[in-house]
Amino acid sequence: MTETVSSNPTWVWMLQLPEVAELRRRRRTVTTALGTITIVLFASFLVGFIALPELLGNTSLLGVPLSLWVVFSQFAGTWALVWAYFRLSRTYIEPAADAAIRAVSDHREELV
């Protein structure tokens, strides 16, 4: 029986390319930073309602209870994080992704 070698590229050599490593580093940086901010935002929301329920319920700012301001900040913060992710994807991750695609395409021809 003869053994055939697949001409399909494998991830082993792709992951060793510097462009792919840079893409992975940039994606990890963005997701770690925004994920940490998300966790802090949500945790502060929970801590605020657990530790200060009377303050949030009885205090008003511009005629609106402070608890509603906290809920709105959670909503607005989520939208701000989504906007930041899309912005960073377009300006920081996308150039690295384009370079990684070019590098994989160039090296694929060398292996065939």
Backbone as CSV, one residue per row, in Angstrom:
resi,resn,N_x,N_y,N_z,CA_x,CA_y,CA_z,C_x,C_y,C_z
1,MET,0.835,-1.170,0.000,0.000,0.000,0.000,0.887,1.243,0.000
2,THR,0.598,2.162,-0.858,1.386,3.392,-0.907,0.749,4.460,-0.053
3,GLU,1.597,5.235,0.523,1.120,6.307,1.389,1.087,7.596,0.570
4,THR,-0.043,8.282,0.597,-0.154,9.538,-0.140,-0.046,10.707,0.820
5,VAL,0.618,11.713,0.355,0.767,12.924,1.149,-0.288,13.908,0.675
6,SER,-1.045,14.444,1.605,-2.089,15.405,1.266,-1.459,16.725,0.856
7,SER,-1.995,17.321,-0.190,-1.482,18.620,-0.614,-2.191,19.766,0.108
8,ASN,-3.139,19.452,0.957,-3.823,20.492,1.725,-2.873,21.057,2.767
9,PRO,-2.909,22.371,2.954,-2.027,22.956,3.973,-2.458,22.523,5.365
10,THR,-1.501,22.403,6.249,-1.818,22.056,7.636,-1.597,23.275,8.518
11,TRP,-2.225,23.251,9.658,-2.106,24.375,10.586,-0.741,24.444,11.230
12,VAL,-0.020,23.345,11.218,1.280,23.328,11.885,2.221,24.368,11.277
13,TRP,2.368,24.358,9.979,3.286,25.317,9.367,2.673,26.708,9.306
14,MET,1.354,26.788,9.240,0.711,28.106,9.206,0.913,28.858,10.517
15,LEU,0.828,28.144,11.619,0.972,28.789,12.924,2.393,29.278,13.175
16,GLN,3.351,28.762,12.434,4.738,29.182,12.598,5.074,30.443,11.812
17,LEU,4.206,30.853,10.928,4.452,32.072,10.154,4.366,33.290,11.065
18,PRO,5.295,34.242,10.944,5.262,35.429,11.814,3.992,36.254,11.639
19,GLU,3.452,36.309,10.434,2.229,37.084,10.200,1.033,36.473,10.921
20,VAL,0.968,35.157,10.947,-0.133,34.479,11.652,0.047,34.648,13.162
21,ALA,1.285,34.560,13.622,1.551,34.775,15.055,1.155,36.196,15.466
22,GLU,1.443,37.177,14.609,1.069,38.566,14.907,-0.457,38.729,14.942
23,LEU,-1.132,38.086,14.011,-2.606,38.139,14.004,-3.163,37.545,15.284
24,ARG,-2.648,36.399,15.683,-3.117,35.764,16.913,-2.843,36.642,18.130
25,ARG,-1.666,37.300,18.158,-1.329,38.188,19.274,-2.275,39.373,19.347
26,ARG,-2.556,39.978,18.180,-3.458,41.132,18.158,-4.871,40.741,18.575
27,ARG,-5.364,39.620,18.084,-6.713,39.185,18.476,-6.782,38.882,19.962
28,ARG,-5.740,38.241,20.486,-5.705,37.933,21.917,-5.682,39.215,22.745
29,THR,-4.916,40.208,22.299,-4.835,41.478,23.019,-6.197,42.168,23.076
30,VAL,-6.864,42.238,21.922,-8.168,42.913,21.860,-9.203,42.168,22.691
31,THR,-9.299,40.856,22.515,-10.333,40.116,23.242,-10.060,40.090,24.745
32,THR,-8.790,40.036,25.132,-8.468,40.052,26.569,-8.822,41.399,27.183
33,ALA,-8.438,42.484,26.516,-8.724,43.819,27.052,-10.222,44.082,27.132
34,LEU,-10.932,43.847,26.040,-12.375,44.119,26.048,-13.126,43.140,26.941
35,GLY,-12.669,41.906,27.010,-13.291,40.935,27.915,-13.119,41.327,29.368
36,THR,-11.942,41.817,29.713,-11.689,42.270,31.084,-12.565,43.468,31.430
37,ILE,-12.673,44.411,30.503,-13.546,45.563,30.740,-14.989,45.120,30.918
38,THR,-15.432,44.155,30.119,-16.797,43.632,30.234,-17.038,43.015,31.597
39,ILE,-16.090,42.219,32.056,-16.234,41.569,33.363,-16.267,42.603,34.482
40,VAL,-15.402,43.601,34.409,-15.380,44.659,35.433,-16.693,45.438,35.419
41,LEU,-17.186,45.768,34.227,-18.452,46.502,34.113,-19.601,45.705,34.723
42,PHE,-19.693,44.433,34.374,-20.778,43.604,34.896,-20.627,43.367,36.396
43,ALA,-19.392,43.123,36.852,-19.170,42.886,38.280,-19.503,44.128,39.104
44,SER,-19.140,45.309,38.597,-19.466,46.530,39.342,-20.972,46.752,39.396
45,PHE,-21.664,46.383,38.347,-23.124,46.441,38.311,-23.701,45.556,39.419
46,LEU,-23.224,44.316,39.503,-23.724,43.396,40.531,-23.356,43.854,41.936
47,VAL,-22.108,44.268,42.116,-21.667,44.723,43.442,-22.470,45.943,43.872
48,GLY,-22.707,46.850,42.949,-23.494,48.038,43.275,-24.888,47.692,43.764
49,PHE,-25.553,46.770,43.099,-26.914,46.417,43.503,-26.946,45.535,44.742
50,ILE,-25.885,44.755,44.972,-25.841,43.919,46.176,-25.444,44.744,47.400
51,ALA,-24.429,45.588,47.256,-23.888,46.320,48.408,-24.645,47.608,48.724
52,LEU,-25.220,48.250,47.703,-25.847,49.560,47.926,-27.285,49.626,47.403
53,PRO,-28.135,48.684,47.772,-29.486,48.706,47.200,-30.306,49.927,47.614
54,GLU,-30.171,50.350,48.862,-30.968,51.495,49.318,-30.466,52.791,48.710
55,LEU,-29.155,52.947,48.612,-28.590,54.145,48.005,-29.030,54.252,46.542
56,LEU,-28.960,53.161,45.823,-29.349,53.184,44.414,-30.853,53.377,44.228
57,GLY,-31.623,52.857,45.157,-33.076,52.975,45.034,-33.642,54.291,45.521
58,ASN,-33.004,54.896,46.509,-33.548,56.106,47.120,-32.934,57.403,46.609
59,THR,-31.825,57.343,45.941,-31.147,58.536,45.448,-31.580,58.818,44.020
60,SER,-31.875,60.092,43.759,-32.281,60.487,42.401,-31.288,61.484,41.832
61,LEU,-31.093,61.401,40.532,-30.247,62.341,39.817,-31.052,62.818,38.617
62,LEU,-31.331,64.111,38.588,-32.196,64.700,37.549,-33.583,64.064,37.519
63,GLY,-34.062,63.697,38.690,-35.401,63.124,38.800,-35.481,61.648,38.447
64,VAL,-34.368,61.019,38.168,-34.343,59.597,37.809,-33.569,58.856,38.895
65,PRO,-34.123,57.738,39.400,-33.410,56.987,40.435,-32.013,56.557,39.956
66,LEU,-31.092,56.567,40.880,-29.718,56.203,40.566,-29.621,54.776,40.025
67,SER,-30.510,53.912,40.452,-30.495,52.532,39.962,-30.738,52.484,38.452
68,LEU,-31.610,53.349,37.949,-31.851,53.379,36.509,-30.639,53.930,35.750
69,TRP,-29.919,54.872,36.364,-28.694,55.372,35.742,-27.659,54.256,35.644
70,VAL,-27.574,53.427,36.686,-26.628,52.309,36.665,-27.007,51.311,35.581
71,VAL,-28.293,51.016,35.455,-28.752,50.102,34.405,-28.462,50.706,33.032
72,PHE,-28.708,51.992,32.877,-28.423,52.629,31.594,-26.929,52.592,31.294
73,SER,-26.108,52.771,32.318,-24.658,52.722,32.084,-24.224,51.334,31.629
74,GLN,-24.888,50.302,32.125,-24.605,48.936,31.679,-24.956,48.793,30.195
75,PHE,-26.095,49.302,29.817,-26.548,49.251,28.428,-25.612,50.062,27.522
76,ALA,-25.318,51.287,27.933,-24.434,52.146,27.141,-23.015,51.589,27.090
77,GLY,-22.562,51.030,28.182,-21.229,50.433,28.210,-21.103,49.256,27.264
78,THR,-22.160,48.459,27.172,-22.159,47.337,26.230,-22.045,47.838,24.801
79,TRP,-22.809,48.868,24.460,-22.723,49.435,23.116,-21.349,50.037,22.847
80,ALA,-20.765,50.680,23.848,-19.428,51.253,23.681,-18.391,50.152,23.444
81,LEU,-18.518,49.040,24.154,-17.600,47.919,23.941,-17.768,47.301,22.556
82,VAL,-18.999,47.177,22.099,-19.239,46.656,20.750,-18.638,47.592,19.709
83,TRP,-18.834,48.894,19.889,-18.258,49.869,18.962,-16.726,49.767,18.970
84,ALA,-16.139,49.646,20.161,-14.681,49.543,20.268,-14.179,48.287,19.582
85,TYR,-14.900,47.187,19.734,-14.476,45.949,19.078,-14.516,46.094,17.560
86,PHE,-15.598,46.644,17.034,-15.682,46.819,15.580,-14.604,47.777,15.081
87,ARG,-14.361,48.829,15.821,-13.335,49.793,15.428,-11.944,49.153,15.439
88,LEU,-11.632,48.432,16.509,-10.335,47.762,16.597,-10.207,46.648,15.565
89,SER,-11.293,45.980,15.278,-11.259,44.945,14.239,-10.872,45.547,12.900
90,ARG,-11.454,46.681,12.592,-11.203,47.317,11.298,-9.806,47.937,11.221
91,THR,-9.343,48.551,12.290,-8.090,49.305,12.219,-6.870,48.548,12.734
92,TYR,-7.057,47.582,13.621,-5.926,46.919,14.269,-5.801,45.451,13.861
93,ILE,-6.919,44.739,13.780,-6.872,43.315,13.475,-6.885,43.055,11.966
94,GLU,-7.696,43.798,11.231,-7.846,43.538,9.798,-6.537,43.645,9.018
95,PRO,-5.675,44.641,9.256,-4.399,44.662,8.524,-3.543,43.416,8.802
96,ALA,-3.547,42.953,10.036,-2.793,41.741,10.368,-3.419,40.516,9.714
97,ALA,-4.737,40.483,9.632,-5.414,39.360,8.972,-5.084,39.341,7.485
98,ASP,-5.071,40.505,6.864,-4.718,40.571,5.442,-3.287,40.092,5.213
99,ALA,-2.374,40.512,6.080,-0.979,40.084,5.951,-0.851,38.576,6.168
100,ALA,-1.607,38.035,7.124,-1.558,36.592,7.383,-2.105,35.811,6.193
101,ILE,-3.171,36.306,5.586,-3.737,35.619,4.410,-2.732,35.619,3.267
102,ARG,-2.087,36.758,3.050,-1.066,36.819,1.993,0.089,35.862,2.281
103,ALA,0.537,35.823,3.526,1.661,34.953,3.888,1.301,33.481,3.709
104,VAL,0.113,33.101,4.126,-0.315,31.702,3.971,-0.418,31.361,2.492
105,SER,-0.983,32.258,1.713,-1.101,32.009,0.268,0.277,31.878,-0.384
106,ASP,1.210,32.748,-0.016,2.555,32.694,-0.588,3.283,31.405,-0.200
107,HIS,3.162,30.997,1.047,3.853,29.796,1.516,3.172,28.524,1.040
108,ARG,1.903,28.578,0.754,1.202,27.406,0.246,1.794,26.992,-1.095
109,GLU,2.126,27.970,-1.923,2.699,27.676,-3.233,4.081,27.036,-3.083
110,GLU,4.814,27.393,-2.037,6.135,26.812,-1.823,6.045,25.346,-1.422
111,LEU,4.988,24.955,-0.727,4.867,23.578,-0.244,4.343,22.622,-1.296
112,VAL,3.641,23.146,-2.284,3.039,22.247,-3.279,4.058,21.797,-4.284
